[in-house]
Amino acid sequence: MSFQLNDEQKMIKQTIAKFLEKEIAPLVEEYERAEKPITKEIVQKLVPFGFLGGLLPEEAGGHGLDYTTYFTMIEELSRIWPSLRATVGLSNSVLTHIYEYGTEEQKAKYLGPLLRGEKFGFFALTEPNVGSDASSVETRATFQGDKWIINGTKIFITNGIDGEIGIVIAQTDKSLGNKGIASIIVDRSQSSYQSKQIEKMGTVCCPFAELIFENCEVPRENILGNVGEGLKQGLKFLNSARAMVAYIATGIAQACVDSSIKYVKERNQFGKPIGSFQLIQEKISEMLTLTNAMRLLGQQASSLLDEGKQAKVECSMAKYFATDRVLKVAEEALQIHGGYGYTKEFPVERYYRDIRYFTIAEGTNEMQKLIIGREVLGISAFV
Ligand SMILES: Cc1cc2nc3c(=O)[nH]c(=O)nc-3n(C[C@H](O)[C@H](O)[C@H](O)COP(=O)(O)OP(=O)(O)OC[C@H]3O[C@@H](n4cnc5c(N)ncnc54)[C@H](O)[C@@H]3O)c2cc1C
């Protein structure tokens, strides 16, 4: 296992950083202040680099990247614009599921528009009464005539407003428990449901929504993989998603460090730059150390995934450590900026808001600790 990026990965990281700083960074403040949703045109600027489908093989329209390279690109995108990362992330997740489990017809119909950023994807699992315990999903899909009829409510669905190709997790047979859950592709151009935006604290240019399905008709051929395997399919990607979250947190932590280093050299108090005070230097060194530790745990997890290992414990460790410690980094960045840190004149208040939700999403941090405990002790505290 290497703790360094190889030459090609370093080159990709530099190229991406240069592009994002030139083409994307100038858009961020205007969009974030006005809470304008990310547009397709913005997402399409990222397409040539492989942000959509980077992990898919080239013959499927992807870039054939390994996890470490792709997540390093995601770290850079998170450093520049977390809302854009979230928009792209959900589309990427949907296309990955369709590539992995879809029929040739489903791939031919849906992969192209998602890979080209012409349509956004959403993934709808969470419900008003169903969060950490995903197996208790209440949304029902019943087969009638030659269609699936979906009834139920999904909540906190990223890209739920602008997304046009969704994967909805629904129960088809309650008596089968975990094995009675299916994934269904819901295509907005052929199925009707309501979406209502929910206001939130951060990543405000990537809205999330409540989706209400009332006798929503979906063609029979939209079932993804086998009926009964909906939950199993989602679980397959959870480990890699958790490793990726560690890179997202690292990107935002790095943005906090960069802003703070610049500020402490420019801001003068008591006749000298505040960076000359020992207490400020202590904060900078702790922020930098934590950021490096997050990156290393993320790299450990992604290198194991690249070796074909499941790395359950390492992915959960990386996710929970990084999303927990980035809050300390973001808080110190705000403190270093003094009163200005609490204003919209500097980006640090946004970094704090944008990363806050990741102790909750992709499996809460409490659940990560229970997963690590289960793997180490052989005793599950939650099933
Ligand atoms: C910004 C954002 C974007 C999201 N995007 C999506 C999306 O695109 N699609 C989607 O389906 N969902 C999405 N979610 C939902 C997210 O996945 C859920 O919020 C998450 O799974 C937690 O579920 P919950 O909110 O119902 O909390 P709950 O599961 O009700 O948990 C509440 C608290 O209880 C704790 N808890 C629960 N069970 C246990 C236990 N056994 N032991 C100890 N503590 C426990 C949790 O850790 C948490 O602290 C998003 C959420 C956010 C905030």
The ligand as a Gaussian input file, in Angstrom:
#p B3LYP/6-31G(d) Opt

LIG

0 1
 C      -27.819000      16.761000       2.817000
 C      -28.407000      15.395000       2.800000
 C      -28.544000      14.715000       1.603000
 C      -29.171000      13.460000       1.579000
 N      -29.351000      12.851000       0.365000
 C      -30.045000      11.671000       0.320000
 C      -30.345000      11.054000      -0.933000
 O      -29.985000      11.548000      -2.014000
 N      -31.069000       9.895000      -0.935000
 C      -31.499000       9.308000       0.223000
 O      -32.153000       8.265000       0.148000
 N      -31.223000       9.875000       1.436000
 C      -30.522000      11.039000       1.522000
 N      -30.248000      11.632000       2.728000
 C      -30.766000      11.024000       3.941000
 C      -29.695000      10.369000       4.800000
 O      -29.199000       9.233000       4.165000
 C      -30.361000      10.078000       6.171000
 O      -30.587000      11.329000       6.800000
 C      -29.498000       9.159000       7.022000
 O      -29.512000       7.843000       6.511000
 C      -29.971000       9.101000       8.484000
 O      -31.332000       8.825000       8.555000
 P      -32.302000       9.759000       9.447000
 O      -32.033000      11.160000       9.066000
 O      -33.686000       9.247000       9.316000
 O      -31.786000       9.560000      10.932000
 P      -32.140000       8.346000      11.941000
 O      -31.804000       7.035000      11.343000
 O      -33.514000       8.553000      12.486000
 O      -31.087000       8.638000      13.108000
 C      -31.268000       9.668000      14.090000
 C      -30.105000       9.549000      15.093000
 O      -30.175000       8.268000      15.765000
 C      -28.955000       7.560000      15.600000
 N      -29.226000       6.123000      15.505000
 C      -30.110000       5.469000      14.692000
 N      -30.029000       4.153000      14.896000
 C      -29.062000       3.948000      15.831000
 C      -28.500000       2.803000      16.479000
 N      -28.883000       1.553000      16.189000
 N      -27.561000       2.992000      17.422000
 C      -27.111000       4.254000      17.719000
 N      -27.604000       5.372000      17.157000
 C      -28.560000       5.215000      16.215000
 C      -28.346000       8.102000      14.285000
 O      -26.944000       7.876000      14.234000
 C      -28.727000       9.581000      14.394000
 O      -27.809000      10.268000      15.202000
 C      -29.613000      12.866000       2.786000
 C      -29.442000      13.539000       4.001000
 C      -28.848000      14.781000       4.032000
 C      -28.722000      15.499000       5.345000

